Amino acid sequence: MISRYTLFIAVLFIGIVALQYDFWWSKTGFFATHELNGQVSVKQQKNNELLARNMHWYAEIVSLRQNDSVLEGMARANLGFIKNGEVFYQIVTPQDKKVALQEDSQ
């Protein structure tokens, strides 16, 4: 016959195993928490990259608003703008002439 002491030990062991299962494998257990911490660190890194990009764009916007020469320089470089009274010279090299002639003949 099973003694009370053995029954107590068996119930205690089953209780500890149940608590361990909950600690390690439940939705809020160790492994789930570890995975969520990894996801959080990935999201934080992505947020830091986006924050740096946003700060770069914000600094560029502020410089464009405060300084017209920056805006003028960007328009000249990117869009080919020319001031009134300036003369635009385009230099064509022999290689460029060959390419232009080939494009016209096609």
Sequence and secondary structure as in RCSB ss.txt:
>XXXX:A:sequence
MISRYTLFIAVLFIGIVALQYDFWWSKTGFFATHELNGQVSVKQQKNNELLARNMHWYAEIVSLRQNDSVLEGMA
RANLGFIKNGEVFYQIVTPQDKKVALQEDSQ
>XXXX:A:secstr
   HHHHHHHHHHHHHHHHHHHHHHSTTSHHHHHHHHHHHHHHHHHHHHHHHHHHHHHHHHHHHHH HHHHHHHH
HHHH    TT        HHHHHHHHHHHH 
